[in-house]
């Protein structure tokens, strides 16, 4: 066990800048997980980041697909090319940016009820914080302060 002075010296090395830098590096390491949450919200739930529907198929779509898609069924963005598989999260210094590399982004957005499709719903954000960020921080401080 460290003496008080030794513990104080260890703690002084742990500056806010270092904590932010290390936390940033950790969050960057889970970018693919963040994108997976966003992808699931769109595909599985057909919802935007606020829980609102992203769109519904029309009768014209039902006719065009020979009943494969039924009028009133929610969009899942699966049939829009590479939209879902190219969805990504990019962590920078003070934000997380979500988008897709699908060149048809603008065309897809024209057919949606919401522009708020990129990001995490509050439940997913809470899950990421409690299951990934909090354990990282607890472990981080345990390693750096003991």
N, C-alpha and C positions, 0 to 999 in steps of 0.2 A: 504494500500500500504506500502511495506517495505521501510525502509530507505536505503540509499546507503550501509551502513555498514552491515545491515541485508541481503540485496541482495548479497553482496560480500561473506558473510559467507555461504549462501545457495549455491552459485556457487562453492565455494571451496570444498564442499562436493561431488560435481559432478566431480569425477576424470575420466581421460581417461579409466582407468581400470574398473571402475564401468559402464561407458557408454558401453564399449565393452562387458562386462559381461551381462548386461541387454539386449543389442541388440542380443547377441548370444542366450540368453534364448528365446527371441521372435522368432528368426528365427528357432530355434529348435521346437517351438510350431506350425510352419506351414510346417513341413516336409511332411505331407500327401498331402498338396496342391502342393508342389513342385513335388512330385512323380506323382500327377494327371496331371500336365502339361506335364511331360515326357511321361506318358502313352498315353495321347491324341496325342502327336506328332507322336508316333509310330503307334497307332491304326487308328486314323482319317486321318492323313496326309501321313503315310507310309514314313516318312522322318527321317534322322538322325539329330543331333543337328546343322548341318550346312545347312540343307534344301535339302540334297541330298537323292535320293531314297535308301531305305534299301534293296530292292530286288523286283523281279517280278516272278510270277508263270510261270512255263515252260509248254510245251505241254504235257510232261509226267505227270505232276500234273493234267492237265486238263483231261487227260484220266483216271488217277487213281481216280479222284473225280467225274467221269461221268459228267463232264461239270460244276460242282459246282464252280470250280475255273477255270477261263479262262486264257489261255496263254497270258502273257503281263500285266495282272492285278497286281497291287502292293501288296506286302506282307502287312498284317496288324498284324501279330504275334498272332492273336486270336486262331489259331489252334495249338499252341505250348504248350499246357498244361496250366500250371499256370504261364507262363512267365509274362504276363501283370498284372494279379491280385497280383502277388508276387513282383512286382516292388516297390522299396522303395527309399527314400532319407534319408541319415544319416548325420546330421550336427555334425562336430567336431570343434575343436578350430579354425582352419583356413581354412576349406574347407567344401564342401558339396559333399558327395559321393553318387552316384546313382548306383543301381544294381538291381538284382532280386534274390529271394531265390529259384527260380525254379532250381532243380537239372540238368535240361537239358540245362543250359545256354551255355556251350561250344558247344554242338551239334547245338543249334539254331544259334550261332555266325558263325559257319562254312558255313551256307547257306546264309549269308547276304553279301551285297555289301559293307557295311561300318562297321567298328568297333566302330564308334563314335555315338552310339545310346543312351548312358546314359548321361543325363544332360538336360539343358534348351537351347532352341533356343534363340537368342538375343531378339526377340519380346516378348517371354514369360518372360525372365529375366527382361526386361524393365517394363513389366506389373506388375510383382511381386514387383519390386522396387517402382514404382509409386503408385500402389494400396494398397500395404501392408506395405512395409518397411518405405516409406516416411511418411505416416500418423502415423505410430507408433512413429517415431522419432520426428515429430512435436508435437504430444501429450506428449511424454516423456519429451521433453525440456520445454514445457509449464507447465507441472506438477512440474518439478524439479527446474525451475528457476523463478517461480512467487509465 
